[in-house]
Amino acid sequence: MPPPPGPPLSLSELAIPISEDAAHRARISVAVTVSLFALCLVPMCARIYIRALPRWNFWWDDVFIVLGFVRLPPRAHGPPSH
């Protein structure tokens, strides 16, 4: 039977030591990344909203298309073909 596991390691034992300068640069990098992500997220969501929920703009060209569809030439009347 294997021996029981030892006590879990603390975070300080698992951490990789870095300098204060590296920690400061990492915080700045995270702050810049989050800020730019937030700035890019707003127009991207607005574009998705506009593309996903189109508004119905009914203009003159649409009116003529509908009128042309409604006023199709009648079919020739004749005996039904069997």
PyMOL Python script that loads the backbone (N, CA, C, O; Angstrom):
from pymol import cmd

cmd.read_pdbstr("""\
ATOM      1  N   MET A   1       0.843  -1.172   0.000  1.00  0.00           N
ATOM      2  CA  MET A   1       0.000   0.000   0.000  1.00  0.00           C
ATOM      3  C   MET A   1       0.898   1.249   0.000  1.00  0.00           C
ATOM      4  O   MET A   1       1.840   1.339   0.787  1.00  0.00           O
ATOM      5  N   PRO A   2       0.594   2.225  -0.903  1.00  0.00           N
ATOM      6  CA  PRO A   2       1.462   3.413  -0.958  1.00  0.00           C
ATOM      7  C   PRO A   2       1.278   4.274   0.288  1.00  0.00           C
ATOM      8  O   PRO A   2       0.236   4.231   0.941  1.00  0.00           O
ATOM      9  N   PRO A   3       2.293   5.045   0.599  1.00  0.00           N
ATOM     10  CA  PRO A   3       2.172   5.911   1.783  1.00  0.00           C
ATOM     11  C   PRO A   3       1.172   7.028   1.522  1.00  0.00           C
ATOM     12  O   PRO A   3       0.983   7.423   0.372  1.00  0.00           O
ATOM     13  N   PRO A   4       0.534   7.539   2.554  1.00  0.00           N
ATOM     14  CA  PRO A   4      -0.437   8.626   2.361  1.00  0.00           C
ATOM     15  C   PRO A   4       0.269   9.875   1.843  1.00  0.00           C
ATOM     16  O   PRO A   4       1.432  10.123   2.160  1.00  0.00           O
ATOM     17  N   PRO A   5      -0.456  10.661   1.038  1.00  0.00           N
ATOM     18  CA  PRO A   5       0.174  11.886   0.506  1.00  0.00           C
ATOM     19  C   PRO A   5       0.467  12.869   1.630  1.00  0.00           C
ATOM     20  O   PRO A   5      -0.206  12.901   2.660  1.00  0.00           O
ATOM     21  N   GLY A   6       1.480  13.654   1.394  1.00  0.00           N
ATOM     22  CA  GLY A   6       1.865  14.652   2.387  1.00  0.00           C
ATOM     23  C   GLY A   6       0.910  15.834   2.358  1.00  0.00           C
ATOM     24  O   GLY A   6      -0.049  15.839   1.586  1.00  0.00           O
ATOM     25  N   PRO A   7       1.158  16.820   3.179  1.00  0.00           N
ATOM     26  CA  PRO A   7       0.283  18.007   3.195  1.00  0.00           C
ATOM     27  C   PRO A   7       0.391  18.756   1.862  1.00  0.00           C
ATOM     28  O   PRO A   7       1.444  18.737   1.225  1.00  0.00           O
ATOM     29  N   PRO A   8      -0.692  19.413   1.440  1.00  0.00           N
ATOM     30  CA  PRO A   8      -0.636  20.135   0.164  1.00  0.00           C
ATOM     31  C   PRO A   8       0.365  21.283   0.236  1.00  0.00           C
ATOM     32  O   PRO A   8       0.615  21.853   1.298  1.00  0.00           O
ATOM     33  N   LEU A   9       0.923  21.601  -0.913  1.00  0.00           N
ATOM     34  CA  LEU A   9       1.894  22.693  -0.985  1.00  0.00           C
ATOM     35  C   LEU A   9       1.168  24.032  -0.914  1.00  0.00           C
ATOM     36  O   LEU A   9       0.059  24.168  -1.431  1.00  0.00           O
ATOM     37  N   SER A  10       1.775  24.994  -0.290  1.00  0.00           N
ATOM     38  CA  SER A  10       1.177  26.331  -0.224  1.00  0.00           C
ATOM     39  C   SER A  10       1.501  27.074  -1.519  1.00  0.00           C
ATOM     40  O   SER A  10       2.381  26.659  -2.275  1.00  0.00           O
ATOM     41  N   LEU A  11       0.789  28.171  -1.772  1.00  0.00           N
ATOM     42  CA  LEU A  11       1.019  28.948  -2.988  1.00  0.00           C
ATOM     43  C   LEU A  11       2.412  29.548  -3.028  1.00  0.00           C
ATOM     44  O   LEU A  11       2.997  29.688  -4.102  1.00  0.00           O
ATOM     45  N   SER A  12       2.948  29.902  -1.873  1.00  0.00           N
ATOM     46  CA  SER A  12       4.289  30.481  -1.860  1.00  0.00           C
ATOM     47  C   SER A  12       5.331  29.456  -2.273  1.00  0.00           C
ATOM     48  O   SER A  12       6.362  29.826  -2.835  1.00  0.00           O
ATOM     49  N   GLU A  13       5.090  28.185  -2.010  1.00  0.00           N
ATOM     50  CA  GLU A  13       6.018  27.140  -2.436  1.00  0.00           C
ATOM     51  C   GLU A  13       5.892  26.852  -3.935  1.00  0.00           C
ATOM     52  O   GLU A  13       6.855  26.416  -4.565  1.00  0.00           O
ATOM     53  N   LEU A  14       4.706  27.096  -4.507  1.00  0.00           N
ATOM     54  CA  LEU A  14       4.490  26.843  -5.926  1.00  0.00           C
ATOM     55  C   LEU A  14       4.844  28.033  -6.804  1.00  0.00           C
ATOM     56  O   LEU A  14       5.072  27.860  -8.001  1.00  0.00           O
ATOM     57  N   ALA A  15       4.895  29.237  -6.240  1.00  0.00           N
ATOM     58  CA  ALA A  15       5.083  30.461  -7.021  1.00  0.00           C
ATOM     59  C   ALA A  15       6.493  30.544  -7.592  1.00  0.00           C
ATOM     60  O   ALA A  15       7.463  30.108  -6.971  1.00  0.00           O
ATOM     61  N   ILE A  16       6.581  31.112  -8.781  1.00  0.00           N
ATOM     62  CA  ILE A  16       7.871  31.379  -9.406  1.00  0.00           C
ATOM     63  C   ILE A  16       8.288  32.775  -8.969  1.00  0.00           C
ATOM     64  O   ILE A  16       7.525  33.723  -9.160  1.00  0.00           O
ATOM     65  N   PRO A  17       9.449  32.930  -8.401  1.00  0.00           N
ATOM     66  CA  PRO A  17       9.854  34.262  -7.926  1.00  0.00           C
ATOM     67  C   PRO A  17      10.114  35.207  -9.096  1.00  0.00           C
ATOM     68  O   PRO A  17      10.831  34.865 -10.037  1.00  0.00           O
ATOM     69  N   ILE A  18       9.517  36.412  -9.025  1.00  0.00           N
ATOM     70  CA  ILE A  18       9.762  37.447 -10.031  1.00  0.00           C
ATOM     71  C   ILE A  18      10.088  38.746  -9.306  1.00  0.00           C
ATOM     72  O   ILE A  18       9.769  38.916  -8.130  1.00  0.00           O
ATOM     73  N   SER A  19      10.720  39.648 -10.023  1.00  0.00           N
ATOM     74  CA  SER A  19      11.118  40.914  -9.413  1.00  0.00           C
ATOM     75  C   SER A  19       9.923  41.852  -9.305  1.00  0.00           C
ATOM     76  O   SER A  19       8.883  41.630  -9.925  1.00  0.00           O
ATOM     77  N   GLU A  20      10.087  42.893  -8.515  1.00  0.00           N
ATOM     78  CA  GLU A  20       9.035  43.901  -8.372  1.00  0.00           C
ATOM     79  C   GLU A  20       8.803  44.624  -9.702  1.00  0.00           C
ATOM     80  O   GLU A  20       7.668  44.970 -10.032  1.00  0.00           O
ATOM     81  N   ASP A  21       9.874  44.850 -10.458  1.00  0.00           N
ATOM     82  CA  ASP A  21       9.734  45.504 -11.759  1.00  0.00           C
ATOM     83  C   ASP A  21       8.901  44.641 -12.711  1.00  0.00           C
ATOM     84  O   ASP A  21       8.049  45.159 -13.433  1.00  0.00           O
ATOM     85  N   ALA A  22       9.143  43.334 -12.711  1.00  0.00           N
ATOM     86  CA  ALA A  22       8.379  42.435 -13.576  1.00  0.00           C
ATOM     87  C   ALA A  22       6.914  42.396 -13.146  1.00  0.00           C
ATOM     88  O   ALA A  22       6.024  42.358 -13.995  1.00  0.00           O
ATOM     89  N   ALA A  23       6.654  42.406 -11.846  1.00  0.00           N
ATOM     90  CA  ALA A  23       5.280  42.410 -11.355  1.00  0.00           C
ATOM     91  C   ALA A  23       4.573  43.703 -11.748  1.00  0.00           C
ATOM     92  O   ALA A  23       3.399  43.683 -12.118  1.00  0.00           O
ATOM     93  N   HIS A  24       5.281  44.826 -11.669  1.00  0.00           N
ATOM     94  CA  HIS A  24       4.702  46.123 -12.048  1.00  0.00           C
ATOM     95  C   HIS A  24       4.368  46.141 -13.544  1.00  0.00           C
ATOM     96  O   HIS A  24       3.291  46.589 -13.938  1.00  0.00           O
ATOM     97  N   ARG A  25       5.290  45.653 -14.368  1.00  0.00           N
ATOM     98  CA  ARG A  25       5.053  45.609 -15.813  1.00  0.00           C
ATOM     99  C   ARG A  25       3.894  44.670 -16.155  1.00  0.00           C
ATOM    100  O   ARG A  25       3.130  44.944 -17.081  1.00  0.00           O
ATOM    101  N   ALA A  26       3.761  43.588 -15.432  1.00  0.00           N
ATOM    102  CA  ALA A  26       2.655  42.662 -15.667  1.00  0.00           C
ATOM    103  C   ALA A  26       1.322  43.325 -15.353  1.00  0.00           C
ATOM    104  O   ALA A  26       0.354  43.158 -16.095  1.00  0.00           O
ATOM    105  N   ARG A  27       1.267  44.085 -14.244  1.00  0.00           N
ATOM    106  CA  ARG A  27       0.024  44.791 -13.890  1.00  0.00           C
ATOM    107  C   ARG A  27      -0.333  45.822 -14.954  1.00  0.00           C
ATOM    108  O   ARG A  27      -1.501  45.963 -15.319  1.00  0.00           O
ATOM    109  N   ILE A  28       0.676  46.547 -15.455  1.00  0.00           N
ATOM    110  CA  ILE A  28       0.423  47.542 -16.509  1.00  0.00           C
ATOM    111  C   ILE A  28      -0.063  46.845 -17.776  1.00  0.00           C
ATOM    112  O   ILE A  28      -0.989  47.322 -18.432  1.00  0.00           O
ATOM    113  N   SER A  29       0.549  45.737 -18.117  1.00  0.00           N
ATOM    114  CA  SER A  29       0.155  44.994 -19.315  1.00  0.00           C
ATOM    115  C   SER A  29      -1.291  44.512 -19.206  1.00  0.00           C
ATOM    116  O   SER A  29      -2.047  44.605 -20.173  1.00  0.00           O
ATOM    117  N   VAL A  30      -1.674  44.004 -18.053  1.00  0.00           N
ATOM    118  CA  VAL A  30      -3.053  43.546 -17.854  1.00  0.00           C
ATOM    119  C   VAL A  30      -4.015  44.719 -17.939  1.00  0.00           C
ATOM    120  O   VAL A  30      -5.082  44.600 -18.542  1.00  0.00           O
ATOM    121  N   ALA A  31      -3.653  45.855 -17.344  1.00  0.00           N
ATOM    122  CA  ALA A  31      -4.532  47.031 -17.368  1.00  0.00           C
ATOM    123  C   ALA A  31      -4.724  47.541 -18.803  1.00  0.00           C
ATOM    124  O   ALA A  31      -5.840  47.884 -19.191  1.00  0.00           O
ATOM    125  N   VAL A  32      -3.654  47.590 -19.582  1.00  0.00           N
ATOM    126  CA  VAL A  32      -3.758  48.054 -20.964  1.00  0.00           C
ATOM    127  C   VAL A  32      -4.579  47.069 -21.787  1.00  0.00           C
ATOM    128  O   VAL A  32      -5.413  47.477 -22.596  1.00  0.00           O
ATOM    129  N   THR A  33      -4.347  45.777 -21.585  1.00  0.00           N
ATOM    130  CA  THR A  33      -5.080  44.760 -22.342  1.00  0.00           C
ATOM    131  C   THR A  33      -6.570  44.817 -22.041  1.00  0.00           C
ATOM    132  O   THR A  33      -7.386  44.759 -22.961  1.00  0.00           O
ATOM    133  N   VAL A  34      -6.934  44.929 -20.780  1.00  0.00           N
ATOM    134  CA  VAL A  34      -8.352  44.979 -20.400  1.00  0.00           C
ATOM    135  C   VAL A  34      -9.002  46.253 -20.937  1.00  0.00           C
ATOM    136  O   VAL A  34     -10.140  46.218 -21.405  1.00  0.00           O
ATOM    137  N   SER A  35      -8.290  47.369 -20.873  1.00  0.00           N
ATOM    138  CA  SER A  35      -8.845  48.634 -21.379  1.00  0.00           C
ATOM    139  C   SER A  35      -9.087  48.569 -22.882  1.00  0.00           C
ATOM    140  O   SER A  35     -10.148  48.975 -23.355  1.00  0.00           O
ATOM    141  N   LEU A  36      -8.122  48.068 -23.629  1.00  0.00           N
ATOM    142  CA  LEU A  36      -8.290  47.970 -25.083  1.00  0.00           C
ATOM    143  C   LEU A  36      -9.373  46.952 -25.445  1.00  0.00           C
ATOM    144  O   LEU A  36     -10.117  47.149 -26.405  1.00  0.00           O
ATOM    145  N   PHE A  37      -9.458  45.877 -24.683  1.00  0.00           N
ATOM    146  CA  PHE A  37     -10.510  44.892 -24.933  1.00  0.00           C
ATOM    147  C   PHE A  37     -11.888  45.525 -24.732  1.00  0.00           C
ATOM    148  O   PHE A  37     -12.801  45.306 -25.528  1.00  0.00           O
ATOM    149  N   ALA A  38     -12.029  46.313 -23.659  1.00  0.00           N
ATOM    150  CA  ALA A  38     -13.317  46.973 -23.407  1.00  0.00           C
ATOM    151  C   ALA A  38     -13.650  47.963 -24.518  1.00  0.00           C
ATOM    152  O   ALA A  38     -14.806  48.071 -24.927  1.00  0.00           O
ATOM    153  N   LEU A  39     -12.639  48.689 -25.011  1.00  0.00           N
ATOM    154  CA  LEU A  39     -12.884  49.641 -26.096  1.00  0.00           C
ATOM    155  C   LEU A  39     -13.275  48.930 -27.389  1.00  0.00           C
ATOM    156  O   LEU A  39     -14.100  49.441 -28.147  1.00  0.00           O
ATOM    157  N   CYS A  40     -12.704  47.780 -27.645  1.00  0.00           N
ATOM    158  CA  CYS A  40     -13.026  47.033 -28.871  1.00  0.00           C
ATOM    159  C   CYS A  40     -14.342  46.276 -28.743  1.00  0.00           C
ATOM    160  O   CYS A  40     -15.006  46.019 -29.748  1.00  0.00           O
ATOM    161  N   LEU A  41     -14.723  45.921 -27.532  1.00  0.00           N
ATOM    162  CA  LEU A  41     -15.936  45.137 -27.319  1.00  0.00           C
ATOM    163  C   LEU A  41     -17.200  45.927 -27.650  1.00  0.00           C
ATOM    164  O   LEU A  41     -18.164  45.360 -28.165  1.00  0.00           O
ATOM    165  N   VAL A  42     -17.208  47.217 -27.364  1.00  0.00           N
ATOM    166  CA  VAL A  42     -18.394  48.039 -27.598  1.00  0.00           C
ATOM    167  C   VAL A  42     -18.752  48.109 -29.086  1.00  0.00           C
ATOM    168  O   VAL A  42     -19.891  47.796 -29.433  1.00  0.00           O
ATOM    169  N   PRO A  43     -17.836  48.506 -29.989  1.00  0.00           N
ATOM    170  CA  PRO A  43     -18.241  48.538 -31.398  1.00  0.00           C
ATOM    171  C   PRO A  43     -18.506  47.151 -31.984  1.00  0.00           C
ATOM    172  O   PRO A  43     -19.333  47.006 -32.884  1.00  0.00           O
ATOM    173  N   MET A  44     -17.805  46.131 -31.476  1.00  0.00           N
ATOM    174  CA  MET A  44     -18.064  44.790 -31.990  1.00  0.00           C
ATOM    175  C   MET A  44     -19.481  44.336 -31.623  1.00  0.00           C
ATOM    176  O   MET A  44     -20.184  43.764 -32.456  1.00  0.00           O
ATOM    177  N   CYS A  45     -19.898  44.586 -30.388  1.00  0.00           N
ATOM    178  CA  CYS A  45     -21.257  44.222 -29.983  1.00  0.00           C
ATOM    179  C   CYS A  45     -22.293  45.043 -30.747  1.00  0.00           C
ATOM    180  O   CYS A  45     -23.350  44.526 -31.106  1.00  0.00           O
ATOM    181  N   ALA A  46     -21.999  46.307 -30.994  1.00  0.00           N
ATOM    182  CA  ALA A  46     -22.924  47.140 -31.765  1.00  0.00           C
ATOM    183  C   ALA A  46     -23.059  46.608 -33.191  1.00  0.00           C
ATOM    184  O   ALA A  46     -24.160  46.598 -33.742  1.00  0.00           O
ATOM    185  N   ARG A  47     -21.970  46.173 -33.788  1.00  0.00           N
ATOM    186  CA  ARG A  47     -22.028  45.632 -35.150  1.00  0.00           C
ATOM    187  C   ARG A  47     -22.820  44.329 -35.188  1.00  0.00           C
ATOM    188  O   ARG A  47     -23.620  44.114 -36.099  1.00  0.00           O
ATOM    189  N   ILE A  48     -22.603  43.469 -34.215  1.00  0.00           N
ATOM    190  CA  ILE A  48     -23.351  42.212 -34.158  1.00  0.00           C
ATOM    191  C   ILE A  48     -24.833  42.498 -33.968  1.00  0.00           C
ATOM    192  O   ILE A  48     -25.673  41.844 -34.585  1.00  0.00           O
ATOM    193  N   TYR A  49     -25.164  43.472 -33.118  1.00  0.00           N
ATOM    194  CA  TYR A  49     -26.561  43.829 -32.883  1.00  0.00           C
ATOM    195  C   TYR A  49     -27.209  44.324 -34.177  1.00  0.00           C
ATOM    196  O   TYR A  49     -28.332  43.943 -34.507  1.00  0.00           O
ATOM    197  N   ILE A  50     -26.490  45.172 -34.899  1.00  0.00           N
ATOM    198  CA  ILE A  50     -27.044  45.728 -36.145  1.00  0.00           C
ATOM    199  C   ILE A  50     -27.202  44.634 -37.195  1.00  0.00           C
ATOM    200  O   ILE A  50     -28.190  44.621 -37.930  1.00  0.00           O
ATOM    201  N   ARG A  51     -26.241  43.719 -37.272  1.00  0.00           N
ATOM    202  CA  ARG A  51     -26.324  42.648 -38.267  1.00  0.00           C
ATOM    203  C   ARG A  51     -27.363  41.598 -37.894  1.00  0.00           C
ATOM    204  O   ARG A  51     -28.003  41.028 -38.777  1.00  0.00           O
ATOM    205  N   ALA A  52     -27.541  41.335 -36.612  1.00  0.00           N
ATOM    206  CA  ALA A  52     -28.451  40.276 -36.181  1.00  0.00           C
ATOM    207  C   ALA A  52     -29.910  40.729 -36.182  1.00  0.00           C
ATOM    208  O   ALA A  52     -30.805  39.908 -36.383  1.00  0.00           O
ATOM    209  N   LEU A  53     -30.164  42.004 -35.965  1.00  0.00           N
ATOM    210  CA  LEU A  53     -31.535  42.516 -35.899  1.00  0.00           C
ATOM    211  C   LEU A  53     -31.747  43.575 -36.977  1.00  0.00           C
ATOM    212  O   LEU A  53     -31.778  44.769 -36.678  1.00  0.00           O
ATOM    213  N   PRO A  54     -31.892  43.148 -38.215  1.00  0.00           N
ATOM    214  CA  PRO A  54     -32.052  44.153 -39.277  1.00  0.00           C
ATOM    215  C   PRO A  54     -33.397  44.863 -39.181  1.00  0.00           C
ATOM    216  O   PRO A  54     -34.414  44.269 -38.822  1.00  0.00           O
ATOM    217  N   ARG A  55     -33.371  46.124 -39.505  1.00  0.00           N
ATOM    218  CA  ARG A  55     -34.618  46.884 -39.556  1.00  0.00           C
ATOM    219  C   ARG A  55     -35.205  46.763 -40.950  1.00  0.00           C
ATOM    220  O   ARG A  55     -34.477  46.572 -41.924  1.00  0.00           O
ATOM    221  N   TRP A  56     -36.493  46.873 -41.041  1.00  0.00           N
ATOM    222  CA  TRP A  56     -37.158  46.761 -42.328  1.00  0.00           C
ATOM    223  C   TRP A  56     -37.371  48.152 -42.875  1.00  0.00           C
ATOM    224  O   TRP A  56     -38.239  48.888 -42.406  1.00  0.00           O
ATOM    225  N   ASN A  57     -36.578  48.513 -43.868  1.00  0.00           N
ATOM    226  CA  ASN A  57     -36.714  49.800 -44.541  1.00  0.00           C
ATOM    227  C   ASN A  57     -37.385  49.549 -45.874  1.00  0.00           C
ATOM    228  O   ASN A  57     -36.777  48.988 -46.785  1.00  0.00           O
ATOM    229  N   PHE A  58     -38.617  49.953 -45.990  1.00  0.00           N
ATOM    230  CA  PHE A  58     -39.407  49.713 -47.194  1.00  0.00           C
ATOM    231  C   PHE A  58     -39.356  50.974 -48.037  1.00  0.00           C
ATOM    232  O   PHE A  58     -39.974  51.977 -47.680  1.00  0.00           O
ATOM    233  N   TRP A  59     -38.618  50.944 -49.170  1.00  0.00           N
ATOM    234  CA  TRP A  59     -38.450  52.108 -50.017  1.00  0.00           C
ATOM    235  C   TRP A  59     -39.143  51.890 -51.352  1.00  0.00           C
ATOM    236  O   TRP A  59     -39.811  50.879 -51.568  1.00  0.00           O
ATOM    237  N   TRP A  60     -38.968  52.872 -52.254  1.00  0.00           N
ATOM    238  CA  TRP A  60     -39.660  52.841 -53.542  1.00  0.00           C
ATOM    239  C   TRP A  60     -39.292  51.626 -54.380  1.00  0.00           C
ATOM    240  O   TRP A  60     -40.147  51.056 -55.057  1.00  0.00           O
ATOM    241  N   ASP A  61     -38.038  51.230 -54.341  1.00  0.00           N
ATOM    242  CA  ASP A  61     -37.663  50.053 -55.123  1.00  0.00           C
ATOM    243  C   ASP A  61     -38.401  48.810 -54.627  1.00  0.00           C
ATOM    244  O   ASP A  61     -38.776  47.947 -55.420  1.00  0.00           O
ATOM    245  N   ASP A  62     -38.605  48.726 -53.315  1.00  0.00           N
ATOM    246  CA  ASP A  62     -39.375  47.600 -52.767  1.00  0.00           C
ATOM    247  C   ASP A  62     -40.843  47.675 -53.199  1.00  0.00           C
ATOM    248  O   ASP A  62     -41.467  46.649 -53.472  1.00  0.00           O
ATOM    249  N   VAL A  63     -41.382  48.879 -53.260  1.00  0.00           N
ATOM    250  CA  VAL A  63     -42.772  49.054 -53.695  1.00  0.00           C
ATOM    251  C   VAL A  63     -42.936  48.544 -55.122  1.00  0.00           C
ATOM    252  O   VAL A  63     -43.889  47.822 -55.416  1.00  0.00           O
ATOM    253  N   PHE A  64     -42.005  48.916 -56.022  1.00  0.00           N
ATOM    254  CA  PHE A  64     -42.101  48.470 -57.408  1.00  0.00           C
ATOM    255  C   PHE A  64     -41.913  46.961 -57.542  1.00  0.00           C
ATOM    256  O   PHE A  64     -42.544  46.332 -58.392  1.00  0.00           O
ATOM    257  N   ILE A  65     -41.064  46.385 -56.723  1.00  0.00           N
ATOM    258  CA  ILE A  65     -40.882  44.933 -56.759  1.00  0.00           C
ATOM    259  C   ILE A  65     -42.168  44.230 -56.348  1.00  0.00           C
ATOM    260  O   ILE A  65     -42.575  43.254 -56.978  1.00  0.00           O
ATOM    261  N   VAL A  66     -42.810  44.726 -55.288  1.00  0.00           N
ATOM    262  CA  VAL A  66     -44.061  44.119 -54.826  1.00  0.00           C
ATOM    263  C   VAL A  66     -45.161  44.321 -55.866  1.00  0.00           C
ATOM    264  O   VAL A  66     -45.918  43.391 -56.147  1.00  0.00           O
ATOM    265  N   LEU A  67     -45.260  45.518 -56.440  1.00  0.00           N
ATOM    266  CA  LEU A  67     -46.270  45.755 -57.475  1.00  0.00           C
ATOM    267  C   LEU A  67     -46.045  44.867 -58.686  1.00  0.00           C
ATOM    268  O   LEU A  67     -47.003  44.350 -59.260  1.00  0.00           O
ATOM    269  N   GLY A  68     -44.803  44.686 -59.079  1.00  0.00           N
ATOM    270  CA  GLY A  68     -44.518  43.796 -60.197  1.00  0.00           C
ATOM    271  C   GLY A  68     -44.853  42.347 -59.871  1.00  0.00           C
ATOM    272  O   GLY A  68     -45.280  41.595 -60.746  1.00  0.00           O
ATOM    273  N   PHE A  69     -44.667  41.964 -58.649  1.00  0.00           N
ATOM    274  CA  PHE A  69     -44.997  40.594 -58.257  1.00  0.00           C
ATOM    275  C   PHE A  69     -46.504  40.387 -58.203  1.00  0.00           C
ATOM    276  O   PHE A  69     -47.012  39.356 -58.644  1.00  0.00           O
ATOM    277  N   VAL A  70     -47.206  41.354 -57.671  1.00  0.00           N
ATOM    278  CA  VAL A  70     -48.665  41.225 -57.545  1.00  0.00           C
ATOM    279  C   VAL A  70     -49.323  41.269 -58.928  1.00  0.00           C
ATOM    280  O   VAL A  70     -50.307  40.567 -59.160  1.00  0.00           O
ATOM    281  N   ARG A  71     -48.808  42.063 -59.826  1.00  0.00           N
ATOM    282  CA  ARG A  71     -49.401  42.230 -61.159  1.00  0.00           C
ATOM    283  C   ARG A  71     -48.681  41.353 -62.172  1.00  0.00           C
ATOM    284  O   ARG A  71     -48.222  41.844 -63.203  1.00  0.00           O
ATOM    285  N   LEU A  72     -48.579  40.068 -61.887  1.00  0.00           N
ATOM    286  CA  LEU A  72     -47.994  39.129 -62.838  1.00  0.00           C
ATOM    287  C   LEU A  72     -48.969  38.934 -63.986  1.00  0.00           C
ATOM    288  O   LEU A  72     -50.181  39.017 -63.786  1.00  0.00           O
ATOM    289  N   PRO A  73     -48.466  38.678 -65.177  1.00  0.00           N
ATOM    290  CA  PRO A  73     -49.386  38.454 -66.298  1.00  0.00           C
ATOM    291  C   PRO A  73     -50.230  37.204 -66.043  1.00  0.00           C
ATOM    292  O   PRO A  73     -49.725  36.208 -65.525  1.00  0.00           O
ATOM    293  N   PRO A  74     -51.515  37.254 -66.405  1.00  0.00           N
ATOM    294  CA  PRO A  74     -52.378  36.089 -66.164  1.00  0.00           C
ATOM    295  C   PRO A  74     -51.969  34.907 -67.028  1.00  0.00           C
ATOM    296  O   PRO A  74     -51.406  35.075 -68.109  1.00  0.00           O
ATOM    297  N   ARG A  75     -52.260  33.716 -66.539  1.00  0.00           N
ATOM    298  CA  ARG A  75     -51.968  32.525 -67.324  1.00  0.00           C
ATOM    299  C   ARG A  75     -52.988  32.415 -68.441  1.00  0.00           C
ATOM    300  O   ARG A  75     -54.103  32.925 -68.326  1.00  0.00           O
ATOM    301  N   ALA A  76     -52.613  31.759 -69.507  1.00  0.00           N
ATOM    302  CA  ALA A  76     -53.551  31.550 -70.616  1.00  0.00           C
ATOM    303  C   ALA A  76     -54.660  30.607 -70.164  1.00  0.00           C
ATOM    304  O   ALA A  76     -54.408  29.542 -69.601  1.00  0.00           O
ATOM    305  N   HIS A  77     -55.879  31.026 -70.426  1.00  0.00           N
ATOM    306  CA  HIS A  77     -57.022  30.189 -70.044  1.00  0.00           C
ATOM    307  C   HIS A  77     -57.278  29.164 -71.132  1.00  0.00           C
ATOM    308  O   HIS A  77     -57.321  29.503 -72.314  1.00  0.00           O
ATOM    309  N   GLY A  78     -57.436  27.992 -70.761  1.00  0.00           N
ATOM    310  CA  GLY A  78     -57.715  26.937 -71.715  1.00  0.00           C
ATOM    311  C   GLY A  78     -58.173  25.702 -70.971  1.00  0.00           C
ATOM    312  O   GLY A  78     -58.312  25.710 -69.748  1.00  0.00           O
ATOM    313  N   PRO A  79     -58.399  24.673 -71.700  1.00  0.00           N
ATOM    314  CA  PRO A  79     -58.855  23.455 -71.020  1.00  0.00           C
ATOM    315  C   PRO A  79     -57.733  22.913 -70.142  1.00  0.00           C
ATOM    316  O   PRO A  79     -56.565  22.963 -70.527  1.00  0.00           O
ATOM    317  N   PRO A  80     -58.073  22.406 -68.988  1.00  0.00           N
ATOM    318  CA  PRO A  80     -57.036  21.848 -68.099  1.00  0.00           C
ATOM    319  C   PRO A  80     -56.363  20.665 -68.749  1.00  0.00           C
ATOM    320  O   PRO A  80     -57.021  19.851 -69.397  1.00  0.00           O
ATOM    321  N   SER A  81     -55.104  20.564 -68.588  1.00  0.00           N
ATOM    322  CA  SER A  81     -54.374  19.448 -69.175  1.00  0.00           C
ATOM    323  C   SER A  81     -54.388  18.272 -68.200  1.00  0.00           C
ATOM    324  O   SER A  81     -54.109  18.425 -67.011  1.00  0.00           O
ATOM    325  N   HIS A  82     -54.719  17.098 -68.733  1.00  0.00           N
ATOM    326  CA  HIS A  82     -54.765  15.898 -67.872  1.00  0.00           C
ATOM    327  C   HIS A  82     -53.664  14.989 -68.209  1.00  0.00           C
ATOM    328  O   HIS A  82     -53.530  13.928 -67.599  1.00  0.00           O
TER     329      HIS A  82
END
""", "prot")
cmd.dss("prot")
cmd.show_as("cartoon", "prot")
cmd.util.cbc("prot")
cmd.orient("prot")
